[in-house]
Amino acid sequence: MTSLNNQNLLQLRFIDQSHIDAVKPSFDHLPDNPYADGAFRKRRYSVIKAEQGALKLQPAKAFVQDDSINTFQGNIERSYENLDAELLASEGMKRIVAEFIAMTGIDADRDIEIHQFRMLAIDSDTPPAPEGIHQDGFDHVCVCGVSHENIEGGELLVYEHKEAKPCFKMEIKDGMFALIDDRQVWHNATPMNKLDESKIGYLDCFVLTA
């Protein structure tokens, strides 16, 4: 694998484990997902603003991506339950959002979209990102790893262009914070498999976009 030429295309750091521990329990209560990826991805979704040290929910809206971006379920309006109020009020979630703002340098009044995922390994080679190599249509995309249980795979892959081989590959470790320049590079994740077929296997993470 080759290395990225511009370090600003991908930034990595790790969040303090105490902040990760503070948000981890909320993933055990994610609702079922009624859409095409529902068998293997539970999720919540909120639009927030960071105002005076608080994360303020913005009016609920459907999440939709053009089918030129998402070939798996593009042009479909998807509505999800908001992130739990207790989670948004936690110091852990505030720290994660503050880190995102600091790394991106976005304006304080910018809307931030937060997706909360539990990606389940259900069959052989379950895809964490069923749309494959893709961009999300934002300036900034951040993957924040929170927890993983009984899986192999699920590594983050970054590409210099859609037809290229991956130039970066890394396990989405607990606390990993990977900020991607979504206008310049593409991303994906490797398929997931259970280590022990008799037990549940999953990867928990947040995806923040602006």
Secondary structure, 3 states (H helix, E strand, C coil): CCCCCCHHHEEEEECCHHHHHHHHHHHHHCCCCCCCCCCCEEEEEEEEEEECCEEEECCCCCECCCCCCCCCCCCCCECCCCCCHHHHCCHHHHHHHHHHHHHHCCCCCCCEEEEEEEEECCCCCECCCCCCCECCCCCEEEEEEEEEECEEECCEEEECCCCCCCCEEECCCCCEEEEEECCCCEEEECCEEECCCCCCCEEEEEEEEC
